[in-house]
Amino acid sequence: MSSLAIRRLIVWSVSMVLGLLVGYGIITVGFDLLPILHQIPILGWLFGGIKNPQGVSLQEYGIQYYLFTSIPIGLVFVIWLDAFMDTRILPD
């Protein structure tokens, strides 16, 4: 296996793990922060349409929607790691 193939494998695996972790953090911690945003005057006005904000568990959110949230976030990490590790996954 060539050095480039190993770097590409590292980019894909690290990116998808980071995407899953960030997606999980957004769903569990980010949604829990919504009640706090209502207490900040300007942000409370921006998020005024959200009635009774509350945290969501992964089971309530759904595994399918969790993957639909996390995989695109992982692809953003692929773009950046591709640039930093020079794996040439994306064309110049």
Backbone as CSV, one residue per row, in Angstrom:
resi,resn,N_x,N_y,N_z,CA_x,CA_y,CA_z,C_x,C_y,C_z
1,MET,0.847,-1.167,0.000,0.000,0.000,0.000,0.894,1.233,0.000
2,SER,0.586,2.178,-0.875,1.445,3.350,-1.007,1.201,4.350,0.120
3,SER,2.115,5.278,0.227,2.007,6.322,1.248,0.765,7.173,1.022
4,LEU,0.442,7.445,-0.235,-0.725,8.251,-0.547,-2.012,7.534,-0.148
5,ALA,-2.085,6.252,-0.397,-3.273,5.480,-0.029,-3.455,5.439,1.484
6,ILE,-2.378,5.330,2.215,-2.454,5.323,3.681,-2.926,6.673,4.187
7,ARG,-2.401,7.755,3.614,-2.841,9.096,4.020,-4.315,9.313,3.698
8,ARG,-4.761,8.827,2.542,-6.170,8.961,2.179,-7.067,8.176,3.136
9,LEU,-6.635,6.997,3.513,-7.388,6.202,4.473,-7.474,6.907,5.823
10,ILE,-6.377,7.510,6.234,-6.351,8.267,7.486,-7.291,9.462,7.403
11,VAL,-7.269,10.172,6.275,-8.141,11.345,6.105,-9.600,10.942,6.201
12,TRP,-9.992,9.871,5.498,-11.391,9.452,5.512,-11.824,8.970,6.890
13,SER,-10.997,8.178,7.544,-11.397,7.634,8.844,-11.445,8.725,9.917
14,VAL,-10.441,9.582,9.965,-10.428,10.656,10.966,-11.578,11.626,10.716
15,SER,-11.848,11.936,9.448,-12.919,12.875,9.127,-14.284,12.334,9.520
16,MET,-14.534,11.079,9.241,-15.842,10.523,9.579,-16.016,10.391,11.098
17,VAL,-14.949,10.034,11.810,-15.038,9.974,13.276,-15.298,11.372,13.841
18,LEU,-14.591,12.372,13.325,-14.823,13.743,13.785,-16.230,14.209,13.435
19,GLY,-16.718,13.847,12.247,-18.076,14.210,11.868,-19.109,13.589,12.780
20,LEU,-18.916,12.320,13.137,-19.843,11.659,14.051,-19.804,12.294,15.438
21,LEU,-18.616,12.640,15.907,-18.487,13.268,17.227,-19.096,14.668,17.248
22,VAL,-18.827,15.455,16.221,-19.372,16.812,16.174,-20.887,16.768,16.008
23,GLY,-21.380,15.854,15.185,-22.824,15.702,15.036,-23.491,15.311,16.339
24,TYR,-22.884,14.394,17.055,-23.409,13.989,18.362,-23.399,15.166,19.336
25,GLY,-22.335,15.948,19.296,-22.254,17.114,20.173,-23.305,18.160,19.850
26,ILE,-23.556,18.382,18.579,-24.582,19.348,18.182,-25.956,18.886,18.650
27,ILE,-26.245,17.610,18.456,-27.575,17.099,18.791,-27.803,17.092,20.298
28,THR,-26.841,16.616,21.049,-27.062,16.485,22.487,-26.739,17.776,23.243
29,VAL,-25.586,18.355,23.027,-25.186,19.553,23.774,-25.759,20.811,23.136
30,GLY,-25.700,20.908,21.813,-26.181,22.107,21.127,-27.659,22.344,21.328
31,PHE,-28.455,21.296,21.237,-29.888,21.452,21.463,-30.180,21.760,22.925
32,ASP,-29.331,21.305,23.839,-29.508,21.632,25.255,-29.229,23.106,25.531
33,LEU,-28.447,23.759,24.674,-28.123,25.166,24.872,-29.218,26.105,24.383
34,LEU,-30.216,25.591,23.686,-31.279,26.452,23.174,-32.013,27.230,24.270
35,PRO,-32.335,26.634,25.438,-32.978,27.451,26.484,-32.098,28.600,26.968
36,ILE,-30.793,28.423,26.959,-29.880,29.484,27.392,-29.898,30.626,26.382
37,LEU,-30.046,30.306,25.085,-30.068,31.348,24.061,-31.286,32.257,24.193
38,HIS,-32.370,31.756,24.773,-33.552,32.586,24.971,-33.325,33.651,26.029
39,GLN,-32.356,33.470,26.912,-32.097,34.436,27.972,-31.216,35.589,27.513
40,ILE,-30.485,35.415,26.418,-29.646,36.483,25.864,-30.562,37.368,25.014
41,PRO,-30.578,38.687,25.260,-31.585,39.545,24.612,-31.627,39.452,23.078
42,ILE,-30.524,39.633,22.401,-30.544,39.645,20.933,-30.783,38.240,20.393
43,LEU,-30.095,37.252,20.936,-30.283,35.882,20.457,-31.660,35.347,20.802
44,GLY,-32.211,35.759,21.926,-33.564,35.350,22.291,-34.580,35.835,21.283
45,TRP,-34.352,37.029,20.740,-35.235,37.560,19.715,-35.079,36.785,18.405
46,LEU,-33.845,36.423,18.060,-33.612,35.673,16.822,-34.226,34.283,16.875
47,PHE,-34.150,33.633,18.034,-34.682,32.287,18.198,-36.076,32.315,18.831
48,GLY,-36.797,33.420,18.690,-38.106,33.560,19.303,-39.145,32.596,18.745
49,GLY,-38.957,32.120,17.518,-39.914,31.198,16.914,-39.852,29.797,17.492
50,ILE,-38.794,29.487,18.238,-38.657,28.168,18.846,-39.416,28.187,20.169
51,LYS,-40.482,27.466,20.225,-41.295,27.424,21.439,-40.864,26.248,22.305
52,ASN,-40.706,26.484,23.579,-40.312,25.470,24.560,-39.082,24.674,24.109
53,PRO,-37.939,25.332,23.956,-36.745,24.597,23.535,-36.316,23.595,24.595
54,GLN,-35.855,22.455,24.156,-35.405,21.415,25.083,-34.361,20.546,24.394
55,GLY,-33.589,19.862,25.199,-32.579,18.967,24.677,-33.197,17.733,24.038
56,VAL,-32.443,17.129,23.148,-32.916,15.958,22.422,-31.902,14.845,22.609
57,SER,-32.391,13.651,22.884,-31.490,12.506,22.947,-31.321,11.939,21.538
58,LEU,-30.326,11.103,21.391,-30.057,10.509,20.081,-31.198,9.593,19.650
59,GLN,-31.850,8.939,20.582,-32.978,8.072,20.250,-34.170,8.900,19.765
60,GLU,-34.391,10.059,20.387,-35.491,10.920,19.943,-35.197,11.524,18.573
61,TYR,-33.940,11.874,18.332,-33.542,12.496,17.073,-33.607,11.488,15.934
62,GLY,-33.202,10.268,16.197,-33.241,9.209,15.194,-31.871,8.945,14.602
63,ILE,-31.546,7.676,14.456,-30.234,7.288,13.925,-30.074,7.739,12.473
64,GLN,-31.121,7.603,11.686,-31.047,7.996,10.278,-30.767,9.499,10.155
65,TYR,-31.459,10.308,10.922,-31.244,11.747,10.866,-29.889,12.124,11.453
66,TYR,-29.438,11.357,12.427,-28.101,11.570,12.988,-27.038,11.355,11.908
67,LEU,-27.193,10.313,11.120,-26.244,10.070,10.032,-26.359,11.144,8.951
68,PHE,-27.597,11.597,8.661,-27.779,12.664,7.679,-27.193,13.985,8.165
69,THR,-27.037,14.144,9.451,-26.400,15.330,10.013,-24.889,15.167,10.065
70,SER,-24.414,14.006,10.465,-22.990,13.810,10.740,-22.139,13.583,9.498
71,ILE,-22.652,12.895,8.511,-21.837,12.590,7.325,-21.456,13.858,6.561
72,PRO,-22.378,14.814,6.322,-21.927,16.057,5.677,-20.900,16.831,6.500
73,ILE,-21.014,16.794,7.815,-20.006,17.440,8.656,-18.666,16.736,8.471
74,GLY,-18.691,15.407,8.378,-17.473,14.656,8.117,-16.868,14.998,6.771
75,LEU,-17.712,15.260,5.772,-17.189,15.636,4.451,-16.501,16.998,4.485
76,VAL,-16.959,17.887,5.351,-16.260,19.161,5.518,-14.869,18.913,6.090
77,PHE,-14.772,17.981,7.042,-13.460,17.629,7.576,-12.580,16.979,6.506
78,VAL,-13.172,16.218,5.594,-12.401,15.616,4.494,-11.763,16.714,3.659
79,ILE,-12.521,17.753,3.359,-12.002,18.848,2.535,-10.794,19.489,3.198
80,TRP,-10.910,19.789,4.480,-9.808,20.463,5.163,-8.609,19.541,5.370
81,LEU,-8.851,18.300,5.763,-7.723,17.385,5.951,-7.061,17.045,4.627
82,ASP,-7.824,17.008,3.552,-7.246,16.791,2.223,-6.285,17.917,1.881
83,ALA,-6.670,19.135,2.205,-5.795,20.275,1.922,-4.535,20.241,2.789
84,PHE,-4.685,19.894,4.061,-3.536,19.920,4.950,-2.603,18.727,4.765
85,MET,-3.150,17.565,4.422,-2.319,16.366,4.283,-1.905,16.103,2.841
86,ASP,-2.366,16.941,1.909,-1.995,16.848,0.490,-2.252,15.438,-0.053
87,THR,-3.489,14.958,0.144,-3.840,13.622,-0.342,-4.437,13.646,-1.746
88,ARG,-4.758,14.814,-2.260,-5.304,14.986,-3.607,-6.575,14.164,-3.830
89,ILE,-7.428,14.094,-2.816,-8.722,13.454,-2.979,-9.589,14.316,-3.884
90,LEU,-9.585,15.620,-3.616,-10.311,16.558,-4.457,-9.371,17.138,-5.498
91,PRO,-9.874,17.357,-6.709,-8.995,17.949,-7.731,-8.654,19.391,-7.377
92,ASP,-7.523,19.847,-7.871,-7.095,21.217,-7.588,-7.977,22.168,-8.260
